[in-house]
């Protein structure tokens, strides 16, 4: 019978301790921590660099702009080349299957020449 009463009292004390910690102790710990974190974020040079205020941001923007332009050119060239290949296949192909057969025969000949 004592074990049950002891267990109930310990549970009540634990609940009171958790409640007290959450209501009194935890805010005392988090208050200074949050203000220090806000202060460090406000003074952080990393945030200045991402905001565009850093000394190298103009150069970085120019490099990114140039890379995007180059990527657009490459994509346009690839699309143009793909269209040319499709047109060439349409002109030289005899409906798809014979052209495929010709390509396969050419590949077989190239393979046999490479092995020889």
PyMOL commands that set and color helices and strands:
alter all, ss='L'
color gray80, all
select helices_A, chain A and resi 2-42+45-51+57-92+97-115
alter helices_A, ss='H'
color red, helices_A
deselect
rebuild
show_as cartoon
